[in-house]
Amino acid sequence: MNYAIIGCGLIGKKRLAGLPAGSKLAVACDTNLSRAEELVKLAKTGRAVTDFKQAVAGSDVDSVIVAVINSALAEVSAAAIRAGKHVIVEKPAGISVKQIDELIALAKKHGVCVRVGFNHRYHPSFLKAREIFESGVMGELMFIRARYGHGGRVGYDKEWRANPKLSGGGELIDQGIHLIDLAGWFLGEFRKVDGHATTYFWNMPVDDNAFLDLQTTKGQTAWLHVSCTEWKNLFSFEIYGRNTKLHIEGLGGSYGVEKLFHYQMKPEMGIPDTKIYEFPGADESWRIELAEFESDIQLKRKPDAGLAEARAALQIVETIYEKSGLNNL
């Protein structure tokens, strides 16, 4: 499969490195031509351009990876879809539910596959947790408790993520949308949405912390906290079933070694049987997700996560922003 990569920054490079065997870069596109040329040099194939409409229209392009800033995600994806290309677009896929709805309609009209880049689903700890969950040993799930945060960096409040016109919001739409997606992956659709987003530390018009209380129709709860005032980077995701607790912590790198703790309750209760899985290797989630994308296309199956899942997550983000008086983002 031949790819156009639109947006040649950090994520564009991760996507290039994760291309499945046999697939290659046909076009690298960035408003900064030197960054596109750098990607072509890394790939040792393809051409560099600055016009995304030209890039997605190429006859040598089968699929498009959209890795631009949030405010441009939907526009670039729409151009690729209209050109009849399959698309994998980074989360959140747009900065409003309205934009996602337009992409859903376009994808249906043009009959192409659109996957949304929720790569956290493909971390080894989550793949193992999903395997345990689907085995049935956990019993009915009760609730999820999760935290995700980083400490920013000098000048963070001057970057594009701090500009609501470019980002669509702050920490909630950035890292928070990952937690929302992961919680929904295990618990299903959330019918009740509560919580708030606020700015405690950074001098910026977007949120640096968000606290969510999400409930399904069965009353299952996801309690989520995301923060960019987490001075030591943190990832913690706990899944509570009637018989089992799964706890994922760390994502590698500055977040610490990725681990999964499996606590299985005994009939007599007391101290549970415990298994600990460690995943110290490199982050393969980008590669696995792209392989799944190609399988979506080959098998003509509905992507998971796709635009529907992105819409559900973004609807929760919009609701929290409105509740918090940040609906002008």
Rosetta silent file (secondary structure, phi, psi, omega in degrees, C-alpha in Angstrom):
SEQUENCE: MNYAIIGCGLIGKKRLAGLPAGSKLAVACDTNLSRAEELVKLAKTGRAVTDFKQAVAGSDVDSVIVAVINSALAEVSAAAIRAGKHVIVEKPAGISVKQIDELIALAKKHGVCVRVGFNHRYHPSFLKAREIFESGVMGELMFIRARYGHGGRVGYDKEWRANPKLSGGGELIDQGIHLIDLAGWFLGEFRKVDGHATTYFWNMPVDDNAFLDLQTTKGQTAWLHVSCTEWKNLFSFEIYGRNTKLHIEGLGGSYGVEKLFHYQMKPEMGIPDTKIYEFPGADESWRIELAEFESDIQLKRKPDAGLAEARAALQIVETIYEKSGLNNL
SCORE:     score description
SCORE:     0.000 S_00000001
   1 L     0.000  135.807  179.918    0.000    0.000    0.000 S_00000001
   2 E  -100.175  131.125 -174.099    1.285    3.448   -0.927 S_00000001
   3 E  -113.885  147.078  160.970    0.793    6.226    1.622 S_00000001
   4 E  -106.040  130.297  175.146    0.674    9.980    1.689 S_00000001
   5 E  -108.557  118.055 -179.325    1.647   11.342    5.089 S_00000001
   6 E  -104.655  112.577 -173.851    0.226   14.800    5.732 S_00000001
   7 L   102.568  105.657 -170.244    2.052   16.432    8.619 S_00000001
   8 L  -111.638   31.636  175.962    5.703   15.453    8.994 S_00000001
   9 L   -84.765 -149.724 -176.259    6.358   16.239   12.634 S_00000001
  10 H   -57.286  -47.448 -176.944    6.826   13.785   15.501 S_00000001
  11 H   -70.452  -38.521  175.792    3.648   11.800   14.835 S_00000001
  12 H   -58.035  -39.659  177.772    4.253   11.719   11.094 S_00000001
  13 H   -67.332  -39.691  177.230    7.668   10.192   11.784 S_00000001
  14 H   -62.347  -40.348  179.808    6.141    7.620   14.148 S_00000001
  15 H   -67.243  -40.804  177.014    3.650    6.668   11.448 S_00000001
  16 H   -59.042  -46.232 -179.208    6.390    6.336    8.839 S_00000001
  17 H   -64.351  -23.513 -177.261    8.364    4.049   11.157 S_00000001
  18 L   -96.494    6.065  179.871    5.228    1.963   11.707 S_00000001
  19 L   -59.869  133.448  179.709    4.352    1.316    8.060 S_00000001
  20 L   -62.530  155.126  178.409    3.674   -2.416    7.565 S_00000001
  21 L   -55.857  134.156 -179.800    6.149   -4.489    5.586 S_00000001
  22 L    93.893  -18.498  177.109    5.604   -4.032    1.869 S_00000001
  23 L   -93.872  156.891 -176.420    3.975   -0.611    2.249 S_00000001
  24 E  -149.586  164.805  176.767    5.834    2.577    1.443 S_00000001
  25 E   -81.793  126.763  175.080    5.718    6.344    1.455 S_00000001
  26 E  -100.731  -40.192 -178.090    4.585    7.870   -1.834 S_00000001
  27 E  -141.338  134.259  170.003    4.162   11.502   -0.740 S_00000001
  28 E  -112.068  130.311 -175.349    5.251   13.486    2.292 S_00000001
  29 E  -130.828  131.656  175.956    3.412   16.775    2.780 S_00000001
  30 L  -155.953  148.230  177.267    4.016   19.590    5.245 S_00000001
  31 L   -63.692  -22.446  173.058    3.618   23.353    5.131 S_00000001
  32 L   -98.673  103.425 -173.706    7.336   23.353    5.976 S_00000001
  33 H   -57.991  -35.411 -177.781    8.896   21.751    2.897 S_00000001
  34 H   -63.505  -32.737  177.558   12.138   20.899    4.700 S_00000001
  35 H   -69.911  -38.969  176.374   10.215   18.676    7.136 S_00000001
  36 H   -64.424  -41.191  178.845    8.560   16.863    4.241 S_00000001
  37 H   -65.092  -35.034  177.397   11.940   16.434    2.570 S_00000001
  38 H   -63.839  -39.805  179.268   13.361   15.027    5.808 S_00000001
  39 H   -65.988  -41.064  177.374   10.604   12.385    5.883 S_00000001
  40 H   -61.745  -40.531  178.592   11.325   11.424    2.266 S_00000001
  41 H   -62.963  -41.380  178.109   14.995   11.121    3.160 S_00000001
  42 H   -64.859  -40.474 -176.945   14.144    8.839    6.095 S_00000001
  43 H   -76.756  -23.833 -175.384   11.838    6.721    3.926 S_00000001
  44 L    61.057   28.394  177.822   14.280    6.626    1.001 S_00000001
  45 L  -163.412  162.782  175.332   11.255    6.855   -1.275 S_00000001
  46 L    90.716 -178.815 -179.224    8.486    9.250   -2.267 S_00000001
  47 E  -130.793  158.919 -177.827    8.339   12.948   -3.020 S_00000001
  48 E  -110.081  134.704  178.584    7.914   16.046   -0.857 S_00000001
  49 E  -141.176  168.620  177.649    5.172   18.672   -1.357 S_00000001
  50 L  -113.428  -11.924 -176.724    3.524   21.490    0.611 S_00000001
  51 L  -100.300  111.479 -176.403   -0.032   21.310   -0.831 S_00000001
  52 H   -67.453  -29.024  178.783   -2.140   18.634    0.907 S_00000001
  53 H   -67.254  -38.070  175.412   -4.761   18.680   -1.868 S_00000001
  54 H   -66.191  -40.747 -177.503   -2.074   17.825   -4.390 S_00000001
  55 H   -63.570  -47.719 -174.866   -0.714   15.124   -2.084 S_00000001
  56 H   -74.022  -19.556 -177.673   -4.014   13.292   -1.509 S_00000001
  57 L   -84.680   -6.340 -175.293   -4.965   13.442   -5.194 S_00000001
  58 L   -59.466  134.521  179.973   -1.892   11.537   -6.351 S_00000001
  59 L   -68.387  -17.217  179.631   -2.641    8.482   -8.502 S_00000001
  60 L   -91.760    7.957 -178.038    0.194    6.674   -6.724 S_00000001
  61 L  -107.677  126.339  175.761   -1.502    7.112   -3.319 S_00000001
  62 L   -96.041  -41.985 -174.947   -3.785    4.419   -1.867 S_00000001
  63 E  -138.228  156.408 -176.243   -4.168    5.691    1.691 S_00000001
  64 E  -125.068  131.369  172.212   -3.560    8.893    3.613 S_00000001
  65 E  -100.980  121.297 -177.221   -2.190    9.382    7.123 S_00000001
  66 E  -106.437  109.458 -175.174   -3.389   12.692    8.560 S_00000001
  67 L  -129.859   47.508 -178.278   -1.068   13.920   11.328 S_00000001
  68 L   -99.622 -179.719  177.512   -1.632   17.686   11.315 S_00000001
  69 L   -66.131  159.140 -170.993   -2.747   20.017   14.130 S_00000001
  70 H   -53.597  -41.708 -174.329   -6.273   19.483   15.436 S_00000001
  71 H   -67.078  -18.350 -179.045   -7.891   22.376   13.579 S_00000001
  72 H  -103.603   -6.276 -175.588   -6.778   20.977   10.199 S_00000001
  73 H   -56.584  -49.127 -174.796   -7.545   17.286   10.781 S_00000001
  74 H   -69.156  -40.683 -178.733  -11.082   17.343    9.383 S_00000001
  75 H   -62.790  -45.731 -179.289  -10.265   19.523    6.355 S_00000001
  76 H   -67.650  -42.489  178.757   -7.360   17.327    5.254 S_00000001
  77 H   -60.914  -41.944 -179.982   -9.312   14.120    5.910 S_00000001
  78 H   -61.884  -41.167  178.836  -12.262   15.414    3.894 S_00000001
  79 H   -63.319  -40.463  179.569   -9.997   16.182    0.922 S_00000001
  80 H   -66.495  -41.729  179.213   -8.531   12.667    1.081 S_00000001
  81 H   -63.194  -45.397  179.314  -11.959   11.063    1.293 S_00000001
  82 H   -61.762  -27.938  178.033  -13.220   13.085   -1.688 S_00000001
  83 L   -82.474    2.303  177.471  -10.177   11.863   -3.608 S_00000001
  84 L    79.867   20.237 -178.258  -11.315    8.299   -2.912 S_00000001
  85 L   -97.277  148.310  169.827   -8.478    7.484   -0.515 S_00000001
  86 E   -74.160  150.687 -171.404   -8.627    5.432    2.663 S_00000001
  87 E  -135.569  135.987  161.713   -7.704    7.500    5.715 S_00000001
  88 E  -118.329  116.920 -175.130   -6.181    7.066    9.143 S_00000001
  89 E  -114.178  136.082 -179.505   -6.529   10.375   10.978 S_00000001
  90 E   -65.377  151.649  175.895   -5.007   11.110   14.356 S_00000001
  91 L   -61.740  148.818    5.839   -7.296   11.697   17.302 S_00000001
  92 L   -90.061    9.772  178.575   -9.492   13.655   17.898 S_00000001
  93 L    75.802  -12.897  178.241  -10.209   13.620   14.099 S_00000001
  94 L   179.193  174.237 -179.931  -11.748   17.097   14.344 S_00000001
  95 L  -109.615   11.037  174.810  -12.440   19.867   16.834 S_00000001
  96 L  -156.422  154.188  175.745  -16.238   19.509   16.859 S_00000001
  97 H   -61.248  -35.309  178.881  -18.880   16.823   16.595 S_00000001
  98 H   -58.353  -42.725  178.124  -20.209   18.699   13.566 S_00000001
  99 H   -63.535  -40.531  179.418  -16.906   18.128   11.762 S_00000001
 100 H   -64.488  -42.278  178.754  -16.972   14.420   12.614 S_00000001
 101 H   -59.355  -39.230  178.766  -20.546   14.112   11.335 S_00000001
 102 H   -65.539  -38.608  177.711  -19.478   15.651    8.029 S_00000001
 103 H   -67.232  -39.152  178.217  -16.628   13.130    7.738 S_00000001
 104 H   -60.084  -45.064 -179.949  -18.984   10.241    8.493 S_00000001
 105 H   -64.960  -41.408  179.697  -21.311   11.362    5.702 S_00000001
 106 H   -64.674  -43.881 -178.773  -18.409   11.809    3.266 S_00000001
 107 H   -62.455  -39.220  177.673  -16.905    8.400    4.061 S_00000001
 108 H   -66.070  -42.133 -178.854  -20.262    6.733    3.446 S_00000001
 109 H   -63.212  -41.687 -174.119  -20.757    8.601    0.159 S_00000001
 110 H   -96.367   -3.465  174.197  -17.315    7.725   -1.202 S_00000001
 111 L    63.609   39.215  179.385  -17.132    4.200    0.227 S_00000001
 112 L  -111.855  163.603  179.075  -13.719    4.521    1.849 S_00000001
 113 L   -91.270  130.213  176.424  -12.309    3.250    5.128 S_00000001
 114 E  -128.224  115.871  176.071  -11.597    5.840    7.835 S_00000001
 115 E  -109.137  147.284  178.107   -9.830    4.810   11.048 S_00000001
 116 E  -107.843  136.025 -172.978   -9.043    7.194   13.912 S_00000001
 117 E   -76.529   81.162  171.192   -5.642    6.999   15.581 S_00000001
 118 L  -103.078   70.366 -170.564   -6.356    5.841   19.114 S_00000001
 119 H   -65.687  -17.757 -179.538   -3.042    4.009   19.338 S_00000001
 120 H   -60.101  -27.859  177.802   -3.289    3.461   23.108 S_00000001
 121 H   -59.615  -22.291 -173.316   -5.632    0.554   22.381 S_00000001
 122 H  -105.786   10.908  168.413   -2.649   -1.236   20.838 S_00000001
 123 L   -67.541  145.473 -174.840   -0.226   -0.935   23.714 S_00000001
 124 H   -59.542  -33.525  179.098    0.636   -4.477   24.876 S_00000001
 125 H   -64.754  -38.105  179.950   -0.861   -3.940   28.326 S_00000001
 126 H   -75.971  -35.106  175.611   -4.221   -3.008   26.807 S_00000001
 127 H   -63.184  -40.165  177.472   -4.152   -5.858   24.315 S_00000001
 128 H   -69.726  -40.780  177.766   -3.539   -8.250   27.221 S_00000001
 129 H   -61.872  -39.554  178.973   -6.199   -6.576   29.355 S_00000001
 130 H   -65.882  -39.352  177.167   -8.676   -6.898   26.509 S_00000001
 131 H   -61.221  -44.646  178.682   -7.813  -10.579   26.153 S_00000001
 132 H   -64.595  -44.251  179.168   -8.452  -11.141   29.875 S_00000001
 133 H   -59.109  -46.404 -177.200  -11.689   -9.150   29.727 S_00000001
 134 H   -71.923  -15.860  177.028  -13.003  -11.098   26.732 S_00000001
 135 H   -72.120  -19.483  178.928  -12.179  -14.421   28.457 S_00000001
 136 L    91.569   -4.498 -175.409  -14.984  -13.757   30.938 S_00000001
 137 L   -70.041  -19.129 -176.655  -12.932  -14.282   34.105 S_00000001
 138 L   -76.739  -21.322 -170.781  -13.532  -10.721   35.289 S_00000001
 139 L    73.542 -171.021 -179.177  -17.277  -11.061   35.596 S_00000001
 140 L   -65.234  134.722  177.860  -19.434   -7.995   35.020 S_00000001
 141 E   -72.600  145.544 -179.603  -17.448   -4.774   35.044 S_00000001
 142 E  -108.582  -53.336 -179.217  -18.301   -2.277   37.768 S_00000001
 143 E  -159.562  165.219  176.652  -16.155    0.802   37.255 S_00000001
 144 E  -126.351  138.556  174.975  -12.949    2.249   35.821 S_00000001
 145 E  -126.531  125.632 -174.414  -10.607    4.692   37.523 S_00000001
 146 E  -144.795  146.987  177.475   -7.943    6.343   35.383 S_00000001
 147 E  -137.803  142.100 -178.152   -5.398    9.146   35.498 S_00000001
 148 E  -149.213  125.845 -179.675   -3.179   10.502   32.750 S_00000001
 149 E  -165.677  159.703  175.073   -0.894   13.475   32.966 S_00000001
 150 L  -139.200  173.443 -175.116    2.350   15.242   32.179 S_00000001
 151 L  -104.412    9.927 -178.619    4.026   18.366   33.462 S_00000001
 152 L    67.365 -157.159 -178.952    4.307   20.404   30.296 S_00000001
 153 L  -164.624  165.575  179.267    7.542   22.304   29.586 S_00000001
 154 L   -57.272  127.902 -179.033    8.805   25.857   29.487 S_00000001
 155 L    86.112    4.424 -178.432    6.721   27.731   26.909 S_00000001
 156 H   -56.980  -36.324 -177.953    3.975   25.104   26.834 S_00000001
 157 H   -76.147    2.376  176.173    1.350   27.842   27.193 S_00000001
 158 H  -110.873   -3.306 -178.473    2.639   29.456   23.988 S_00000001
 159 L   -80.396  171.111 -175.914    2.410   26.338   21.814 S_00000001
 160 H   -62.114  -28.380 -179.965   -0.420   25.563   19.370 S_00000001
 161 H   -64.938  -20.521  179.821   -2.095   23.289   21.932 S_00000001
 162 H   -90.004   -1.552  179.788   -2.740   26.372   24.078 S_00000001
 163 L  -103.304  109.132 -174.725   -4.557   28.164   21.249 S_00000001
 164 H   -59.272  -27.814  179.299   -8.228   27.075   21.219 S_00000001
 165 H   -69.706  -25.756 -179.713   -8.626   27.977   17.543 S_00000001
 166 H   -97.235  -32.270 -173.470   -5.894   25.481   16.664 S_00000001
 167 H  -101.263  -28.548 -175.195   -6.408   22.819   19.329 S_00000001
 168 L    82.694   -1.502 -178.643  -10.136   22.894   20.063 S_00000001
 169 L   155.994 -171.436 -176.058   -9.367   22.744   23.767 S_00000001
 170 L  -107.779 -129.130 -173.929   -6.722   21.827   26.283 S_00000001
 171 H   -60.602  -32.301 -178.587   -5.740   18.736   28.220 S_00000001
 172 H   -64.924  -44.936 -179.190   -9.194   17.156   27.931 S_00000001
 173 H   -78.800  -16.118 -179.517   -9.189   17.048   24.135 S_00000001
 174 H   -86.119  -85.409  179.738   -5.500   16.101   24.107 S_00000001
 175 H   -79.778  -30.008 -176.660   -4.784   13.255   26.538 S_00000001
 176 H   -60.081  -35.082 -176.949   -8.308   13.102   27.943 S_00000001
 177 H   -66.798  -26.146  173.596   -9.829   11.827   24.731 S_00000001
 178 H   -65.033  -47.384 -179.256   -7.582    8.745   24.988 S_00000001
 179 H   -63.326  -40.379  178.526   -8.964    7.924   28.448 S_00000001
 180 H   -61.082  -45.071  179.801  -12.543    8.481   27.274 S_00000001
 181 H   -63.259  -45.350 -178.421  -12.004    6.151   24.316 S_00000001
 182 H   -64.716  -41.670  179.028  -10.357    3.442   26.423 S_00000001
 183 H   -62.879  -42.787  178.460  -13.078    3.598   29.086 S_00000001
 184 H   -67.292  -30.255  177.805  -15.790    3.309   26.440 S_00000001
 185 H   -60.123  -35.358 -179.517  -13.939    0.398   24.821 S_00000001
 186 H   -94.210  -39.502 -173.191  -14.474   -1.612   27.995 S_00000001
 187 H   -95.397  -22.785 -177.547  -17.708   -0.204   29.445 S_00000001
 188 L    97.393 -161.441 -173.642  -19.646    0.761   26.316 S_00000001
 189 L   -70.851  138.062  177.519  -21.686    3.887   25.652 S_00000001
 190 L   -97.034  126.103 -178.081  -21.889    6.547   28.335 S_00000001
 191 L   -98.789  -24.459 -179.763  -25.372    7.985   28.875 S_00000001
 192 E  -120.681  127.330 -176.058  -24.609   10.339   31.768 S_00000001
 193 E  -125.104  120.919  177.368  -21.760   12.829   31.538 S_00000001
 194 E  -138.248  165.012  179.492  -20.624   14.980   34.438 S_00000001
 195 E   133.777 -171.656  178.066  -17.469   16.754   35.513 S_00000001
 196 E  -155.944  157.713  175.315  -15.568   19.913   34.763 S_00000001
 197 E  -119.904  144.633 -176.437  -12.477   21.270   33.063 S_00000001
 198 E  -153.131  171.392  177.167  -10.453   24.133   34.463 S_00000001
 199 L  -123.102  114.878 -177.639   -7.114   25.945   34.319 S_00000001
 200 L   -98.668  -37.812 -166.140   -5.076   25.985   37.523 S_00000001
 201 L  -122.772  -53.829 -172.519   -1.508   26.753   36.522 S_00000001
 202 L   -73.642  140.864  178.864   -0.759   27.511   32.890 S_00000001
 203 L   -84.694   78.752 -177.181   -1.442   31.008   31.559 S_00000001
 204 L  -151.456  156.056 -175.637   -3.582   29.900   28.635 S_00000001
 205 L   -83.845   11.264  177.201   -7.254   30.063   27.581 S_00000001
 206 L  -119.111  166.630 -174.713   -7.633   26.264   27.530 S_00000001
 207 L   -73.838  143.991  171.644   -7.906   23.722   30.343 S_00000001
 208 L  -111.106   -5.808  174.145   -4.909   22.189   32.084 S_00000001
 209 E  -146.170  146.288  175.092   -6.993   19.770   34.192 S_00000001
 210 E  -144.739  141.877 -177.475  -10.267   17.926   33.688 S_00000001
 211 E  -127.197  122.478 -173.854  -12.257   15.656   36.002 S_00000001
 212 E  -123.555  142.025  172.890  -14.934   13.365   34.541 S_00000001
 213 E  -127.013  102.805 -175.618  -17.670   11.164   35.976 S_00000001
 214 E  -111.506  139.364 -178.503  -19.181    9.075   33.169 S_00000001
 215 E  -133.126  140.493  173.228  -21.957    6.500   33.611 S_00000001
 216 L   -84.538  175.846  178.086  -23.511    3.842   31.385 S_00000001
 217 L   -64.407  -24.176  177.902  -27.201    2.957   31.428 S_00000001
 218 L   -84.692   -2.975 -179.045  -26.312    0.128   33.860 S_00000001
 219 L    87.950    2.939  174.672  -24.676    2.605   36.214 S_00000001
 220 L   -65.114  140.973 -169.798  -21.143    1.472   35.475 S_00000001
 221 E  -120.860  141.766  168.100  -18.832    4.406   36.091 S_00000001
 222 E  -117.322  116.969  176.355  -15.621    5.774   34.611 S_00000001
 223 E  -104.821  116.775 -170.800  -13.862    8.265   36.878 S_00000001
 224 E  -127.437  139.006  174.478  -11.182   10.032   34.853 S_00000001
 225 E  -133.503  125.820  174.838   -8.635   12.751   35.615 S_00000001
 226 E  -122.211  146.923 -171.531   -6.296   14.267   33.041 S_00000001
 227 E  -154.972  141.769  165.688   -3.706   16.904   33.801 S_00000001
 228 L  -113.736   30.515  166.426   -0.786   18.869   32.413 S_00000001
 229 L  -122.256   28.793  177.837    0.191   19.873   35.948 S_00000001
 230 L   -91.820   92.149 -166.735    1.288   16.293   36.718 S_00000001
 231 L   -64.161  -21.711  168.291    4.867   17.168   37.552 S_00000001
 232 L  -115.348  117.251 -176.154    5.937   13.531   37.262 S_00000001
 233 L   -49.248  137.267 -171.952    4.442   11.982   34.123 S_00000001
 234 E  -142.580  137.131  167.252    1.780    9.440   35.045 S_00000001
 235 E  -137.236  124.253  179.429   -0.454    6.855   33.409 S_00000001
 236 E  -144.056  126.556 -177.378   -2.752    4.686   35.533 S_00000001
 237 E  -138.409  111.970 -175.794   -5.799    2.773   34.295 S_00000001
 238 E  -113.568  129.762 -178.917   -7.726    0.480   36.679 S_00000001
 239 E  -117.970  119.753 -175.692  -10.566   -1.792   35.552 S_00000001
 240 E  -108.291  116.105  171.588  -12.742   -3.305   38.283 S_00000001
 241 E  -105.208  173.621  179.551  -14.833   -6.401   37.632 S_00000001
 242 L   -66.119  -25.819 -177.137  -16.854   -8.409   40.132 S_00000001
 243 L  -114.752  -12.310 -167.078  -14.108  -11.057   40.200 S_00000001
 244 E  -146.870  146.346  166.067  -11.023   -9.239   38.981 S_00000001
 245 E  -120.229  131.646  171.892   -9.081   -6.011   39.051 S_00000001
 246 E  -112.587  133.823  179.694   -6.748   -5.090   36.194 S_00000001
 247 E  -130.206  116.972  176.216   -4.332   -2.224   36.690 S_00000001
 248 E  -102.661  130.201  175.314   -2.261   -0.802   33.850 S_00000001
 249 E  -138.513  147.210 -178.894    0.469    1.652   34.726 S_00000001
 250 L    78.350  148.384  175.794    3.193    3.292   32.673 S_00000001
 251 L  -130.007   15.310 -174.103    3.405    3.717   28.925 S_00000001
 252 L    87.149  171.221  178.488    7.158    3.441   28.589 S_00000001
 253 H    58.760 -134.848 -177.230    9.623    6.300   28.383 S_00000001
 254 H   -69.647  -12.174  178.663    9.039    9.075   30.910 S_00000001
 255 H   -87.107   -4.203  179.644    5.809    7.388   32.033 S_00000001
 256 L    93.006  163.843 -179.874    7.718    4.389   33.373 S_00000001
 257 L   -58.149  133.975  179.924    7.861    0.744   32.310 S_00000001
 258 E   -73.097  128.110 -178.073    4.505   -0.450   31.026 S_00000001
 259 E  -137.825  152.164  171.870    2.961   -3.025   33.378 S_00000001
 260 E  -127.076  122.446  176.125   -0.301   -4.903   33.821 S_00000001
 261 E  -102.463  124.279 -179.075   -1.299   -6.173   37.260 S_00000001
 262 E  -111.938  108.901  179.836   -3.938   -8.934   37.203 S_00000001
 263 E  -106.235  111.331 -177.486   -5.640   -9.447   40.571 S_00000001
 264 E  -106.225  118.559 -177.633   -8.010  -12.459   40.531 S_00000001
 265 L   -69.349  140.893  176.376  -10.312  -12.795   43.531 S_00000001
 266 L   -88.050  158.413  177.549  -10.526  -16.206   45.222 S_00000001
 267 L   -55.069  -36.552 -179.827  -13.872  -17.796   46.201 S_00000001
 268 L   -86.743    5.299 -178.459  -12.951  -17.226   49.857 S_00000001
 269 L    62.876 -142.991 -176.295  -11.860  -13.635   48.983 S_00000001
 270 L    77.251 -153.024 -178.654   -8.861  -12.380   50.959 S_00000001
 271 L   -67.933  126.225 -176.702   -5.554  -11.778   49.186 S_00000001
 272 L   -76.965  159.800  168.024   -6.101  -12.268   45.427 S_00000001
 273 E   -69.816  134.964 -172.844   -4.036  -14.361   43.069 S_00000001
 274 E  -125.708  132.895  170.746   -1.713  -11.913   41.352 S_00000001
 275 E  -124.032  138.908  178.653    0.045  -11.937   38.007 S_00000001
 276 E  -122.174  124.059  177.078    2.263   -9.104   36.854 S_00000001
 277 E  -108.113  131.798  176.225    3.099   -8.588   33.188 S_00000001
 278 E  -115.436  141.499 -177.862    5.895   -6.224   32.200 S_00000001
 279 E  -129.147   79.779 -174.594    6.360   -4.785   28.721 S_00000001
 280 L   -82.933   -2.828 -174.196    9.775   -3.083   28.617 S_00000001
 281 L   -74.536 -177.250  177.843   10.159   -3.102   24.831 S_00000001
 282 L   -66.780  158.381  179.987    9.744   -0.336   22.281 S_00000001
 283 L   -74.307  107.902 -179.328    6.293    1.132   21.592 S_00000001
 284 L   -98.711    4.822 -173.998    4.808   -1.036   18.839 S_00000001
 285 H   -61.267  -36.566 -179.046    1.291    0.436   19.059 S_00000001
 286 H   -65.292  -42.213  179.569    1.764    2.609   15.960 S_00000001
 287 H   -66.634  -44.947 -178.487    2.853   -0.356   13.854 S_00000001
 288 H   -64.067  -41.875 -178.817    0.053   -2.625   15.115 S_00000001
 289 H   -63.709  -40.935  178.248   -2.587    0.037   14.533 S_00000001
 290 H   -67.148  -35.441  176.043   -1.466    0.588   10.930 S_00000001
 291 H   -64.176  -38.885  176.277   -1.515   -3.175   10.325 S_00000001
 292 H   -64.905  -38.422  177.153   -5.107   -3.200   11.627 S_00000001
 293 H   -59.868  -45.544  179.019   -5.929   -0.321    9.279 S_00000001
 294 H   -66.094  -34.329  176.147   -4.684   -2.293    6.291 S_00000001
 295 H   -67.630  -37.322  175.057   -6.700   -5.309    7.471 S_00000001
 296 H   -53.240  -46.989 -176.576   -9.790   -3.070    7.715 S_00000001
 297 H   -67.428  -47.514 -176.840   -9.333   -2.215    4.043 S_00000001
 298 H   -65.205  -38.915 -177.009   -8.552   -5.733    2.862 S_00000001
 299 H   -91.121   -5.205 -177.766  -11.401   -7.340    4.811 S_00000001
 300 L    54.191   45.137 -179.150  -13.811   -4.452    4.159 S_00000001
 301 L  -105.704  160.569  179.441  -14.603   -4.347    7.864 S_00000001
 302 L   -73.242  127.303 -179.925  -15.690   -1.442   10.028 S_00000001
 303 L   -65.398  146.219  176.525  -12.682    0.167   11.762 S_00000001
 304 L  -141.557   94.827   22.025  -12.550    0.030   15.546 S_00000001
 305 L   -97.649  140.870  177.728  -11.819    2.728   16.506 S_00000001
 306 E  -120.613 -159.773 -177.925  -13.423    4.631   13.686 S_00000001
 307 H   -64.752  -31.856  179.359  -15.302    7.881   13.245 S_00000001
 308 H   -63.831  -42.691  179.055  -18.247    6.674   15.351 S_00000001
 309 H   -68.356  -38.149  177.362  -15.981    6.095   18.348 S_00000001
 310 H   -64.377  -39.285  178.878  -14.246    9.433   17.788 S_00000001
 311 H   -63.120  -45.025 -179.556  -17.622   11.154   17.658 S_00000001
 312 H   -60.141  -43.391  179.932  -18.738    9.567   20.943 S_00000001
 313 H   -67.143  -42.340 -178.160  -15.538   10.665   22.688 S_00000001
 314 H   -69.949  -29.801  175.844  -15.655   14.179   21.262 S_00000001
 315 H   -62.678  -38.906  177.233  -19.310   14.555   22.268 S_00000001
 316 H   -66.404  -42.348  177.063  -18.243   13.968   25.881 S_00000001
 317 H   -58.186  -47.217 -179.723  -15.454   16.546   25.509 S_00000001
 318 H   -61.507  -41.257 -179.740  -17.923   19.100   24.150 S_00000001
 319 H   -62.454  -44.866  179.798  -20.369   18.389   26.985 S_00000001
 320 H   -65.378  -40.893  178.205  -17.713   18.902   29.659 S_00000001
 321 H   -63.444  -39.407  178.712  -16.505   22.109   28.039 S_00000001
 322 H   -65.989  -43.322  178.141  -20.058   23.436   27.922 S_00000001
 323 H   -61.662  -29.125 -175.651  -20.638   22.519   31.571 S_00000001
 324 L   -93.151    3.624 -178.251  -17.385   24.311   32.421 S_00000001
 325 L    73.060   22.870  179.870  -18.206   27.490   30.542 S_00000001
 326 L  -112.869   25.194 -176.232  -15.576   26.709   27.931 S_00000001
 327 L   -75.530    2.064  175.033  -17.989   26.111   25.061 S_00000001
 328 L   -90.169    3.658 -178.908  -16.429   29.032   23.169 S_00000001
 329 L   -67.801    0.000    0.000  -13.353   26.925   22.416 S_00000001
